[in-house]
Amino acid sequence: MSNLELQEIPLNASDWKYSGEGNMKIVFTYTGSEPSLNNWLLQLNKGEESSTLAAQLERRRDARTFSTLVVGPLIGRQYILEQRLVRVPHEFLSSLSERTQSRPAHRTHTHIDVDQGVGVLVPNMLAERSVTVELKPKWGFLPQSSSIAPANSVKHRVCRYCMHQHLKHKTPSKLCPLDLYSSTPNRINRALDALAESPQNNLRVFVNGVVTDTAHVEWSELKRVLVHILLKEQILVRLQRLQRELDVLDIEGVFPVYERAVECGVGANEPSVDDWVEAVGLFQTQMERSDKQVVLEYLLSMVLKDVSVMVMIEKWPVENGEVPEYKVAVVDTEPKKLAKMARYRDLSQDIVDNYLKLHPHLSSQKQCYE
């Protein structure tokens, strides 16, 4: 693989402003005067990178290809952001790490990986004079697979997110993602209010590129515009449909298929980009599915259950009740690994077991509705 894909750009730590971070990545906005970097964000990894520059570049390239050629054809290429792979020197990263002070307290135990050699530039969705809403909508349907054991039939009635809340938090969120995925304005409003009350990692609002509490924005007006955009774009409806169609069997039905594929040597290695592209093509043609295809479709569903939807509303605040120009993008589209299949099975069962322990009787269990 040629290093020609790795761009050399002028980098000065003082030209980059901290914008936010997740579990694995940290993001900076360009504030300097270099025209080629205006309106771009720099994504960097956190943790420690022990591989060679060539190996890093290959992984970043594969992730970019996966986003463009695998996720794009499923959800719509217009929602996939361009990615530029750039060389990031150790000195720049060290200086940037030292300058990055204003981070959320719960994130300060992790740091920029100063030994990584490759960063990713993406179009800036956190522009000045704008409001950007980042939603992580999670699982959008109730599984109806006949592979689900009778003892786990609660899965047919209570959505994964609502059950998982009881395992993760003492005080569960009031959000049911099925409200967010609905095409009913009142239900979407209810979901957004629940997110505002308990954002966890499912909602972030950026005003002029700065993370802002919903209490400090015109929330009712922002909701009005956001509901309009979500209903017009139908991106959540598309995600819901794809999640369901790619995950027909539930993990209880897929895992035995995965084990059979491994025994036959088909699922022994992690899929290549070509494997993923082929899987999307086979899914779209609705051809008879091999064991390998069934497992890859399930992993694609898991990708779509974990993406984030970015909605950038330009020229905020809105005047005269209008709907301003906006842009929608889907991010966090990294592929899931075959090696996590056992973890997916175990976590699914842990979620169900915990929920049934807390709510053993049908009368005390929640009922979610699509």
C-alpha positions as CSV (number, residue, x, y, z in Angstrom):
1,M,0.0,0.0,0.0
2,S,1.3,3.4,-0.9
3,N,1.8,6.2,1.6
4,L,0.5,8.7,-1.0
5,E,-2.9,8.4,0.8
6,L,-1.3,10.0,3.9
7,Q,-1.4,13.8,3.4
8,E,1.3,16.0,4.9
9,I,-0.3,19.2,6.2
10,P,1.0,22.1,8.4
11,L,0.1,21.4,12.0
12,N,0.4,23.8,14.9
13,A,-1.2,22.8,18.2
14,S,-2.3,26.4,18.9
15,D,-4.5,26.3,15.8
16,W,-6.7,23.5,17.1
17,K,-9.5,23.9,19.7
18,Y,-10.9,21.0,21.7
19,S,-14.5,20.2,20.6
20,G,-15.4,16.9,22.2
21,E,-14.7,13.2,22.6
22,G,-16.2,9.7,22.9
23,N,-14.8,6.6,24.4
24,M,-12.2,6.0,21.7
25,K,-11.8,9.3,19.8
26,I,-11.2,13.0,20.6
27,V,-12.0,15.8,18.2
28,F,-10.5,19.2,17.5
29,T,-11.7,22.2,15.4
30,Y,-9.3,24.2,13.2
31,T,-9.0,27.9,14.2
32,G,-6.0,28.8,12.1
33,S,-5.6,30.6,8.8
34,E,-4.6,27.7,6.4
35,P,-7.3,27.7,3.7
36,S,-7.0,23.9,3.1
37,L,-7.9,23.2,6.8
38,N,-10.8,25.7,7.1
39,N,-14.1,23.9,8.0
40,W,-12.4,20.6,8.9
41,L,-12.3,18.7,12.2
42,L,-9.3,16.5,13.3
43,Q,-10.2,13.1,14.8
44,L,-7.5,11.5,16.9
45,N,-7.4,8.2,18.8
46,K,-7.2,7.9,22.6
47,G,-5.2,5.2,24.4
48,E,-2.0,3.7,23.1
49,E,-1.1,2.8,19.5
50,S,1.6,0.1,19.3
51,S,1.4,-0.8,15.6
52,T,3.6,0.5,12.8
53,L,2.6,3.6,10.7
54,A,1.8,1.3,7.7
55,A,-0.5,-0.8,9.8
56,Q,-2.2,2.3,11.2
57,L,-2.7,3.7,7.8
58,E,-4.2,0.4,6.5
59,R,-6.7,0.3,9.4
60,R,-7.8,4.0,8.8
61,R,-8.1,3.3,5.1
62,D,-10.2,0.2,5.7
63,A,-12.4,2.1,8.1
64,R,-12.9,4.9,5.5
65,T,-13.7,2.3,2.8
66,F,-16.1,0.5,5.1
67,S,-17.9,3.8,5.8
68,T,-18.1,4.7,2.1
69,L,-18.6,1.4,0.3
70,V,-20.5,-0.6,3.0
71,V,-22.5,1.7,5.2
72,G,-23.0,4.3,2.5
73,P,-24.9,2.1,0.1
74,L,-27.2,0.9,3.0
75,I,-28.2,4.2,4.5
76,G,-27.4,6.6,1.6
77,R,-24.1,7.9,0.6
78,Q,-25.2,11.5,1.1
79,Y,-25.0,10.9,4.9
80,I,-21.4,9.7,4.9
81,L,-18.7,12.4,5.6
82,E,-15.5,12.6,3.5
83,Q,-12.4,11.5,5.3
84,R,-8.8,12.7,4.7
85,L,-6.0,10.7,6.3
86,V,-3.2,13.0,7.5
87,R,0.2,12.5,9.1
88,V,0.3,13.7,12.8
89,P,3.8,14.1,14.2
90,H,4.6,13.1,17.8
91,E,5.6,16.7,18.7
92,F,2.3,18.1,17.5
93,L,0.3,15.5,19.5
94,S,2.3,16.0,22.7
95,S,1.8,19.8,22.5
96,L,-1.9,19.3,21.7
97,S,-2.3,17.0,24.7
98,E,-0.7,19.5,27.0
99,R,-2.9,22.3,25.8
100,T,-6.2,20.3,26.1
101,Q,-7.4,21.1,29.6
102,S,-11.2,21.8,29.5
103,R,-12.4,18.2,29.2
104,P,-15.4,16.6,31.0
105,A,-14.3,15.1,34.4
106,H,-15.4,11.6,33.4
107,R,-13.1,11.7,30.3
108,T,-9.9,12.8,32.0
109,H,-8.7,9.3,32.8
110,T,-7.9,8.8,29.1
111,H,-5.5,10.8,26.9
112,I,-4.5,11.5,23.3
113,D,-2.4,8.7,22.0
114,V,0.8,10.8,21.3
115,D,2.4,7.9,19.4
116,Q,-0.2,7.5,16.7
117,G,0.9,8.5,13.3
118,V,-2.3,8.9,11.4
119,G,-5.2,11.4,12.1
120,V,-8.5,11.8,10.2
121,L,-9.9,15.1,8.9
122,V,-13.6,15.2,8.4
123,P,-15.9,18.2,7.4
124,N,-16.8,20.4,10.3
125,M,-20.3,19.7,11.6
126,L,-19.7,22.1,14.6
127,A,-19.5,25.4,12.7
128,E,-19.9,28.9,14.1
129,R,-23.4,30.4,14.2
130,S,-24.9,26.9,14.2
131,V,-26.4,24.4,16.5
132,T,-25.5,20.7,16.0
133,V,-27.4,17.9,17.7
134,E,-25.7,14.5,18.0
135,L,-28.1,11.6,18.6
136,K,-27.1,8.0,19.3
137,P,-30.5,6.4,18.7
138,K,-29.4,2.8,19.5
139,W,-31.7,-0.2,18.9
140,G,-34.9,0.6,17.0
141,F,-37.1,-2.5,17.0
142,L,-38.6,-5.3,19.0
143,P,-37.2,-8.7,17.8
144,Q,-39.8,-11.3,16.8
145,S,-37.4,-14.1,16.0
146,S,-38.7,-17.6,16.7
147,S,-35.2,-18.5,17.9
148,I,-35.7,-16.5,21.1
149,A,-36.1,-19.0,23.9
150,P,-39.5,-18.9,25.8
151,A,-37.7,-17.9,29.0
152,N,-36.4,-14.8,27.1
153,S,-39.8,-13.8,25.6
154,V,-39.6,-10.5,27.4
155,K,-37.5,-9.4,24.4
156,H,-40.7,-9.3,22.3
157,R,-42.2,-6.7,24.6
158,V,-39.4,-4.6,26.1
159,C,-36.8,-3.1,23.9
160,R,-33.1,-3.8,24.3
161,Y,-32.3,-0.2,25.4
162,C,-35.0,-0.1,28.1
163,M,-33.9,-3.4,29.6
164,H,-30.2,-2.4,29.3
165,Q,-30.8,0.7,31.3
166,H,-31.6,-1.3,34.4
167,L,-28.3,-3.1,34.1
168,K,-26.2,0.1,33.6
169,H,-27.9,2.6,35.8
170,K,-29.6,2.8,39.2
171,T,-32.0,5.4,37.8
172,P,-32.9,4.4,34.2
173,S,-33.6,7.0,31.6
174,K,-37.2,7.6,30.6
175,L,-36.2,7.3,27.0
176,C,-37.6,4.6,24.8
177,P,-35.7,4.7,21.5
178,L,-38.8,3.3,19.7
179,D,-40.4,6.7,20.3
180,L,-37.5,8.4,18.6
181,Y,-37.7,6.0,15.6
182,S,-41.4,6.5,15.2
183,S,-42.9,8.8,12.6
184,T,-45.1,10.4,15.2
185,P,-44.2,14.0,16.2
186,N,-45.5,13.6,19.8
187,R,-43.5,10.5,20.4
188,I,-40.3,12.0,18.9
189,N,-40.8,15.1,21.1
190,R,-41.3,12.8,24.1
191,A,-38.0,11.0,23.3
192,L,-36.1,14.2,22.9
193,D,-37.3,15.5,26.2
194,A,-36.3,12.2,27.9
195,L,-32.8,12.6,26.2
196,A,-32.6,16.2,27.5
197,E,-33.4,15.1,31.0
198,S,-30.9,12.2,30.9
199,P,-28.5,12.6,28.0
200,Q,-26.0,9.9,29.0
201,N,-24.0,9.3,25.8
202,N,-27.1,9.5,23.6
203,L,-27.4,13.2,23.2
204,R,-25.0,16.1,22.8
205,V,-25.8,19.7,21.7
206,F,-23.2,22.0,20.3
207,V,-23.7,25.7,20.1
208,N,-21.1,27.4,18.0
209,G,-19.0,24.3,18.3
210,V,-19.2,24.1,22.1
211,V,-21.0,21.4,24.0
212,T,-23.9,23.1,25.7
213,D,-26.5,21.8,28.2
214,T,-30.0,21.8,26.7
215,A,-31.1,24.1,29.6
216,H,-29.0,26.8,28.0
217,V,-30.6,26.6,24.5
218,E,-34.1,27.4,23.2
219,W,-35.0,23.7,23.7
220,S,-38.6,23.9,22.5
221,E,-37.6,25.7,19.3
222,L,-34.7,23.4,18.7
223,K,-37.0,20.4,19.2
224,R,-39.5,21.8,16.6
225,V,-36.8,22.2,14.0
226,L,-35.2,18.8,14.8
227,V,-38.5,16.9,14.6
228,H,-39.2,18.6,11.2
229,I,-35.7,17.5,9.9
230,L,-36.0,13.9,11.2
231,L,-39.4,13.4,9.7
232,K,-38.3,15.0,6.4
233,E,-35.1,13.0,6.1
234,Q,-36.5,9.7,7.4
235,I,-32.9,8.6,8.3
236,L,-34.1,7.0,11.6
237,V,-36.9,5.1,9.7
238,R,-34.2,3.8,7.3
239,L,-31.9,2.8,10.2
240,Q,-34.8,1.0,11.9
241,R,-35.7,-0.9,8.8
242,L,-32.1,-2.0,8.1
243,Q,-31.5,-3.0,11.7
244,R,-34.5,-5.3,11.6
245,E,-33.8,-6.7,8.2
246,L,-30.2,-7.4,8.9
247,D,-31.0,-9.0,12.3
248,V,-33.8,-11.4,11.6
249,L,-32.7,-14.2,13.9
250,D,-31.6,-12.3,17.0
251,I,-28.3,-13.2,18.7
252,E,-30.0,-16.4,20.0
253,G,-30.5,-17.6,16.4
254,V,-27.3,-16.2,14.9
255,F,-24.8,-17.5,17.4
256,P,-25.4,-21.2,16.5
257,V,-24.9,-20.2,12.9
258,Y,-21.7,-18.4,13.8
259,E,-20.4,-21.5,15.6
260,R,-21.3,-23.7,12.6
261,A,-19.4,-21.3,10.3
262,V,-16.4,-21.3,12.5
263,E,-16.3,-25.1,12.6
264,C,-16.4,-25.1,8.8
265,G,-13.5,-22.6,8.7
266,V,-15.7,-19.9,7.2
267,G,-15.8,-17.6,10.2
268,A,-12.3,-18.2,11.5
269,N,-10.9,-14.9,10.3
270,E,-12.1,-11.3,10.6
271,P,-13.9,-10.2,7.4
272,S,-12.0,-8.1,4.9
273,V,-13.4,-5.0,3.3
274,D,-14.2,-7.1,0.2
275,D,-16.2,-9.5,2.4
276,W,-18.2,-6.6,3.7
277,V,-18.9,-5.2,0.3
278,E,-20.0,-8.6,-1.0
279,A,-22.3,-9.0,2.0
280,V,-24.0,-5.7,1.3
281,G,-24.5,-6.7,-2.4
282,L,-26.0,-10.1,-1.4
283,F,-28.2,-8.5,1.2
284,Q,-29.6,-6.0,-1.4
285,T,-30.3,-8.7,-3.9
286,Q,-32.1,-10.9,-1.4
287,M,-30.3,-14.0,-2.5
288,E,-30.2,-17.2,-0.4
289,R,-28.0,-16.6,2.6
290,S,-25.0,-18.7,3.6
291,D,-23.9,-19.0,7.2
292,K,-21.2,-16.4,6.5
293,Q,-23.8,-14.1,5.1
294,V,-26.1,-14.5,8.1
295,V,-23.4,-13.6,10.5
296,L,-22.1,-10.6,8.5
297,E,-25.6,-9.2,8.2
298,Y,-26.0,-9.5,12.0
299,L,-22.7,-7.6,12.5
300,L,-23.8,-4.9,10.0
301,S,-27.0,-4.6,12.1
302,M,-24.8,-4.1,15.2
303,V,-23.0,-1.3,13.4
304,L,-26.2,0.4,12.6
305,K,-27.4,0.0,16.2
306,D,-24.4,2.0,17.4
307,V,-24.0,4.9,14.9
308,S,-24.6,8.5,15.7
309,V,-26.7,10.9,13.7
310,M,-25.4,14.5,13.5
311,V,-27.8,17.3,12.6
312,M,-26.2,20.7,12.0
313,I,-28.7,23.5,11.9
314,E,-27.2,26.6,10.3
315,K,-27.7,30.2,11.2
316,W,-29.0,29.7,14.7
317,P,-31.2,31.0,16.3
318,V,-34.0,30.6,13.8
319,E,-36.0,33.6,12.8
320,N,-39.8,33.8,12.2
321,G,-40.4,30.1,12.9
322,E,-38.6,29.1,9.7
323,V,-36.7,25.9,9.1
324,P,-33.1,26.9,8.3
325,E,-30.5,25.2,6.1
326,Y,-29.2,22.0,7.7
327,K,-26.9,19.0,7.1
328,V,-27.3,15.5,8.3
329,A,-24.5,13.0,8.7
330,V,-24.1,9.5,10.1
331,V,-20.9,8.8,12.0
332,D,-19.3,6.2,14.2
333,T,-19.6,3.6,11.5
334,E,-16.7,1.4,12.3
335,P,-17.1,-2.4,11.6
336,K,-17.8,-4.8,14.4
337,K,-15.6,-7.9,14.9
338,L,-16.5,-11.6,14.7
339,A,-14.4,-12.0,17.9
340,K,-17.1,-10.2,19.8
341,M,-19.9,-12.6,18.9
342,A,-19.6,-14.5,22.2
343,R,-19.6,-11.2,24.1
344,Y,-22.8,-10.1,22.2
345,R,-24.5,-13.4,23.2
346,D,-23.5,-13.1,26.9
347,L,-24.4,-9.4,27.2
348,S,-27.8,-10.1,25.7
349,Q,-28.5,-12.8,28.2
350,D,-27.2,-10.7,31.1
351,I,-29.5,-7.9,30.1
352,V,-32.5,-10.2,30.1
353,D,-31.6,-12.0,33.3
354,N,-31.1,-8.7,35.2
355,Y,-34.4,-7.3,33.9
356,L,-36.3,-10.4,34.9
357,K,-34.7,-10.5,38.3
358,L,-35.9,-6.9,38.9
359,H,-39.3,-7.4,37.2
360,P,-40.2,-11.1,37.5
361,H,-43.9,-10.6,36.9
362,L,-45.5,-9.6,33.6
363,S,-47.6,-6.9,35.4
364,S,-44.4,-5.0,36.5
365,Q,-42.7,-5.2,33.1
366,K,-42.7,-2.3,30.7
367,Q,-44.4,-2.5,27.3
368,C,-42.5,-0.9,24.4
369,Y,-44.3,-0.1,21.2
370,E,-42.9,0.4,17.7
